[in-house]
Amino acid sequence: MENNTKNKTTSIAIGLACVWMGTHFGPGVASGTQILQYWVKYGVWGSLCAILAMGLLGYCLYCSMEFSRVYKTYNYGDWIQQVFGMKWVAILFDISFVITMMTALGGSLNAIATLLQNQFGLNYWLGVALVIICAALLCAFGAKLVSKASTYMMYLVIAVLALIIILSMSSGKLDLGAAIANQTSNPGIEPSLPKALWSGVIYAAFQATVIANISSVANQLPNRSTSKKAAVIGICGNALMLAGLSLFLLSATSLTDYNVLDTAANPLPFYGILDYLGFGWAKVVYVVTVFIAVLSTAVGFCFGGLARFSKFYRKADEKTPGKDAVLVAVLLLACAFCSKFGIVALVSTGYTILGYVNLPILILPAIFLAGRKIGKKYLQEHNIEAPGIDE
């Protein structure tokens, strides 16, 4: 019986960690653009700071998901109102969430639609429509399906990205040692620890909108230890992938006749590297994988949006899958129009602005305000019953 309970809580923790990873490994990470913009440009310091950034974000998400569990705030509007103790601040999160959806999902849709067009000759808007239909169907049927879907999608994405790294490195054309040795002379790389650290803070801050996604599925958490476990799994998974992928792309700076740092000419770096190395079949597998990564990001964000906005057309505990699917489709259509700005512009400009916005309204409040309000001392002093805090 005890083993069954432990297995169940581990499964829940993995599911929530995968919701985070699924949201994270969308347009910029799965394509490589985001990694170039925030990590590779700082050389090996970027890889180190990517790990530190995931530690910062992971602690922030632990505080936020445990807050959602204790105070039963299963949509981001309720979450931020309870954290600040003021209703009007929900508007700030609404603005941040909508902007994040427009940039993250806009970039996601641009990445996959462009890849499908380049690889299979598929019409750009037909590629967008495929994502919308799949995301709407997944989101219409609840938190458990979202967690399970994110889990399996992430297993596949991680496996394929790992395969791409192994194949590319085994080609003998990528030289990490040479790339590190030449990083100071590479005009596209600035190996600065202070700048890499600040890039990590901004990266964690714009990714913090995932609080909305996590709060929408936090009703599955039975106790505090499961919240901690979900955060640890998420930190390890995200940090390992970011560090590994950033070192891989850093090694690609050693390639001749291909400038991986030129995102204007090569806006989809992983695809470009596979094309340069002549791995035709791997390109097909990669495109399918990016579709799944984009779908996972879309599902995570849209389910967070459903948790916030569905209350305007349905009663508590009422199931309205048809209306939910329509709302998801509308949200994604809005993002699709933003996608025409292009993935590089959305990642480099939109995300940086979000980072500065989210730092004071999400990262710091989650750590200091939510962190304080989930403390045992605070709960005891305010006579708040919090089941599972000792488990």
C-alpha positions in Angstrom: 0.0 0.0 0.0 2.8 2.4 1.0 4.7 1.6 -2.3 1.5 2.3 -4.3 1.1 5.7 -2.6 4.8 6.5 -3.2 4.5 5.5 -6.9 1.4 7.6 -7.3 3.0 10.7 -5.8 6.1 10.2 -7.9 4.0 10.0 -11.0 2.2 13.2 -10.0 5.5 14.9 -9.4 6.9 13.8 -12.8 3.6 15.0 -14.5 3.9 18.5 -13.0 7.6 18.7 -13.8 6.8 17.7 -17.4 4.1 20.5 -17.6 6.9 22.9 -16.8 9.3 21.2 -19.2 6.6 21.0 -21.9 6.0 24.7 -21.6 9.7 25.5 -21.6 10.8 23.3 -24.5 8.7 25.0 -27.1 9.8 27.4 -29.8 13.2 28.7 -28.7 14.6 25.7 -27.0 13.4 23.0 -29.4 14.5 25.1 -32.4 17.7 26.3 -30.7 17.1 30.0 -31.2 16.4 30.7 -27.5 19.6 28.9 -26.4 21.7 31.0 -28.8 20.2 34.2 -27.7 20.5 33.7 -23.9 23.3 31.1 -23.4 25.7 30.4 -26.3 26.5 34.1 -26.8 28.3 33.9 -23.4 30.3 30.8 -24.1 30.9 28.2 -21.4 29.6 30.7 -18.8 26.2 30.5 -20.5 26.0 26.8 -19.8 26.8 27.2 -16.2 24.3 30.1 -15.7 21.6 28.1 -17.5 21.8 25.6 -14.6 21.7 28.4 -12.0 18.7 29.9 -13.8 16.8 26.7 -13.6 17.6 26.5 -9.9 16.2 30.0 -9.3 13.1 29.2 -11.4 12.6 25.8 -9.8 12.5 27.3 -6.3 10.1 30.0 -7.5 7.8 27.3 -8.9 8.1 25.2 -5.7 6.8 28.2 -3.7 4.1 28.9 -6.2 2.8 25.3 -6.6 2.8 24.7 -2.9 1.0 28.0 -2.4 -1.6 26.8 -4.9 -2.0 23.5 -3.1 -2.3 25.1 0.4 -4.6 28.0 -0.5 -6.4 26.1 -3.3 -5.6 28.8 -5.9 -5.9 26.7 -9.1 -5.9 29.6 -11.5 -3.3 32.3 -11.8 -5.8 35.1 -11.0 -6.6 33.6 -7.6 -2.9 32.8 -7.1 -1.6 36.4 -7.5 -4.6 37.9 -5.5 -3.8 35.6 -2.6 -0.1 36.2 -2.8 -0.3 40.0 -2.8 -3.6 40.2 -0.8 -5.0 42.6 -3.4 -7.4 41.9 -6.2 -6.2 44.4 -8.7 -2.8 42.9 -9.1 -4.4 40.0 -11.1 -4.6 42.5 -14.0 -0.8 42.6 -14.0 -0.6 38.8 -14.3 -3.3 38.9 -17.0 -1.1 41.3 -19.0 2.0 39.2 -18.5 0.3 35.9 -19.3 -1.3 37.2 -22.5 1.9 38.8 -23.7 3.8 35.5 -22.9 1.2 33.5 -24.8 1.5 35.9 -27.8 5.3 35.6 -27.8 5.9 32.0 -26.7 3.0 30.5 -28.7 3.6 32.9 -31.6 7.2 31.8 -31.7 6.1 28.1 -31.4 3.7 28.3 -34.3 6.2 30.2 -36.4 8.8 27.6 -35.8 6.7 24.5 -36.6 4.9 26.1 -39.5 8.2 27.1 -41.1 9.7 23.7 -40.5 6.7 21.9 -42.0 6.9 24.2 -44.9 10.6 23.7 -45.5 10.6 19.9 -44.9 7.3 18.8 -46.5 6.1 21.8 -48.5 3.0 22.1 -46.2 1.2 25.4 -46.4 2.2 27.7 -43.4 -1.4 28.1 -42.1 -2.2 24.5 -42.5 0.7 23.7 -40.1 -0.7 26.3 -37.7 -4.2 24.7 -38.0 -2.8 21.2 -37.1 -1.4 22.5 -33.8 -4.6 24.4 -33.0 -6.8 21.3 -33.5 -4.6 19.0 -31.5 -4.2 21.5 -28.6 -7.9 22.2 -28.4 -8.7 18.5 -28.1 -6.1 17.9 -25.4 -7.1 20.9 -23.3 -10.8 20.2 -23.5 -10.5 17.1 -21.2 -8.8 18.3 -18.0 -5.7 18.6 -15.9 -4.9 14.8 -15.7 -4.8 14.5 -19.4 -2.7 17.6 -19.8 -0.1 16.2 -17.2 -0.1 12.8 -18.9 0.2 14.2 -22.4 3.0 16.6 -21.3 4.9 13.7 -19.7 4.9 11.4 -22.8 5.5 14.3 -25.1 8.6 15.4 -23.1 10.0 11.8 -23.0 9.9 11.8 -26.8 11.3 15.4 -27.2 14.2 14.7 -24.8 15.0 11.3 -26.5 15.1 12.9 -30.0 17.2 15.9 -29.0 19.6 13.6 -27.3 19.8 11.5 -30.5 20.5 14.7 -32.5 23.4 15.6 -30.2 24.9 12.1 -30.4 24.5 11.9 -34.2 26.0 15.4 -34.8 28.9 14.9 -32.4 29.7 11.5 -33.9 30.1 13.1 -37.3 33.5 14.5 -36.3 32.7 17.9 -37.7 31.8 19.6 -34.4 34.6 20.3 -32.0 33.6 21.5 -28.5 37.3 21.9 -27.4 38.1 24.1 -30.3 35.0 26.1 -29.9 35.8 26.8 -26.2 39.4 27.6 -27.0 38.4 30.1 -29.7 35.4 31.7 -27.9 37.3 34.8 -26.9 38.2 35.5 -30.6 34.7 34.7 -31.9 32.9 38.0 -32.6 29.5 36.5 -31.8 30.6 35.3 -28.3 31.2 37.4 -25.2 32.4 35.0 -22.4 31.3 37.3 -19.5 30.2 35.7 -16.2 28.3 38.8 -14.9 26.4 39.2 -18.2 25.6 35.5 -18.3 24.3 35.6 -14.7 22.0 38.5 -15.5 20.9 36.8 -18.7 20.0 33.8 -16.4 17.9 36.0 -14.1 16.0 37.5 -17.0 15.5 34.1 -18.6 14.1 32.7 -15.3 11.9 35.7 -15.0 10.2 35.5 -18.4 9.9 31.7 -18.0 8.1 32.4 -14.6 4.8 32.8 -16.4 4.7 29.0 -16.2 3.3 29.6 -12.7 0.0 30.0 -14.5 0.3 26.5 -16.1 1.5 24.9 -12.9 -1.2 26.4 -10.7 -3.9 25.1 -13.1 -2.8 21.5 -12.4 -1.7 21.9 -8.8 -4.9 20.4 -7.5 -3.3 17.0 -8.1 -0.7 17.6 -5.4 -1.4 15.6 -2.2 1.3 17.0 0.1 4.4 19.2 0.4 6.9 16.5 -0.3 5.3 15.9 -3.7 5.6 19.7 -4.5 9.3 19.5 -3.6 9.8 16.4 -5.7 8.1 18.0 -8.7 10.4 21.0 -8.3 13.6 18.9 -8.0 12.7 16.8 -11.0 11.9 19.9 -13.1 15.1 21.6 -12.1 17.2 18.5 -13.0 15.5 17.9 -16.3 15.5 21.5 -17.5 19.0 22.2 -16.3 20.5 19.1 -17.9 18.8 19.7 -21.2 19.7 23.5 -21.3 23.3 22.9 -20.4 23.7 20.0 -22.8 22.0 21.8 -25.7 23.9 25.0 -25.1 27.3 23.2 -25.1 26.1 21.4 -28.3 25.4 24.6 -30.1 28.6 26.1 -28.8 30.5 23.2 -30.4 28.7 24.1 -33.7 30.5 27.4 -33.8 33.5 25.3 -34.9 31.8 24.4 -38.2 33.2 25.9 -41.3 30.9 27.5 -44.0 28.1 27.6 -41.5 27.6 30.3 -38.9 25.2 29.0 -36.3 25.3 32.3 -34.5 23.8 34.1 -37.5 20.1 33.8 -36.5 19.0 36.1 -39.3 20.3 33.6 -41.9 19.7 30.5 -39.8 16.6 31.1 -37.5 16.2 27.4 -36.8 19.7 26.3 -35.7 19.1 22.6 -34.9 17.4 22.0 -38.3 20.2 24.0 -40.0 22.9 21.9 -38.4 21.2 18.6 -39.4 20.9 20.0 -42.9 24.5 21.0 -43.0 25.7 17.6 -41.8 23.5 15.8 -44.4 21.2 13.9 -41.9 18.1 13.9 -44.1 16.1 11.3 -42.1 17.0 13.0 -38.9 15.5 16.2 -40.2 12.2 14.5 -40.6 12.3 13.0 -37.1 13.3 16.5 -35.8 10.4 18.2 -37.4 7.9 15.8 -35.9 9.6 16.3 -32.5 9.3 20.0 -32.7 5.6 19.6 -33.6 5.2 17.7 -30.4 7.3 20.2 -28.4 5.2 23.1 -29.8 2.0 21.2 -29.0 3.2 20.6 -25.4 3.9 24.3 -25.0 0.5 25.2 -26.5 -1.3 22.8 -24.3 0.4 24.1 -21.1 -0.3 27.7 -21.8 -3.8 27.2 -23.1 -4.8 25.1 -20.1 -3.5 27.9 -17.9 -5.7 30.3 -19.9 -8.7 28.0 -19.5 -8.2 27.9 -15.7 -8.3 31.7 -15.6 -11.0 32.6 -18.2 -13.4 29.7 -18.3 -15.1 30.9 -15.2 -16.8 33.5 -17.3 -18.8 30.9 -19.1 -19.1 27.9 -16.8 -19.9 27.2 -13.2 -17.4 25.7 -10.7 -16.8 22.0 -11.4 -18.9 22.1 -14.6 -17.4 20.4 -17.6 -17.7 22.2 -20.9 -15.2 20.5 -23.3 -16.8 22.0 -26.4 -16.6 25.6 -25.1 -13.1 25.0 -23.7 -11.9 23.8 -27.1 -13.4 26.9 -28.8 -11.6 29.2 -26.3 -8.3 27.4 -26.9 -8.7 27.7 -30.7 -9.4 31.5 -30.3 -6.3 32.0 -28.1 -4.1 30.1 -30.6 -5.5 31.9 -33.6 -4.5 35.2 -31.9 -1.0 33.8 -31.3 -0.9 32.6 -34.9 -1.1 36.2 -36.2 1.7 37.2 -33.8 3.7 34.3 -35.3 4.2 36.3 -38.5 6.6 38.6 -36.6 9.1 35.7 -36.7 10.7 33.5 -34.1 13.9 35.5 -33.8 12.2 38.8 -33.1 9.8 37.2 -30.6 12.5 35.4 -28.7 15.1 38.2 -28.6 12.9 41.2 -28.0 9.6 39.9 -26.6 11.1 37.6 -24.0 13.6 40.1 -22.7 10.8 42.7 -22.1 8.8 40.0 -20.3 11.8 39.2 -18.1 12.0 42.7 -16.8 8.2 42.8 -16.3 8.0 39.4 -14.5 10.9 39.9 -12.2 8.9 42.3 -9.8 5.5 40.8 -10.3 6.2 37.0 -10.4 9.8 35.9 -9.4 10.2 38.1 -6.3 6.6 37.7 -5.0 6.7 34.0 -5.5 9.9 33.6 -3.5 9.4 36.1 -0.8 5.6 36.5 -0.4 4.4 33.1 -1.4 7.4 31.5 0.3 6.6 33.3 3.5 2.9 32.3 3.4 3.6 28.6 3.0 6.0 28.6 6.0 4.8 26.5 8.9 5.3 29.4 11.3 3.1 31.7 9.2 0.4 29.0 8.9 0.3 28.4 12.6 0.3 32.1 13.5 -2.7 32.7 11.2 -4.6 29.5 12.1 -4.5 28.3 8.5 -5.1 24.5 8.1 -2.7 23.1 5.6 -2.9 19.4 5.0 0.2 17.5 4.0 2.8 20.1 5.1 4.6 17.4 7.2 4.4 14.7 4.5 
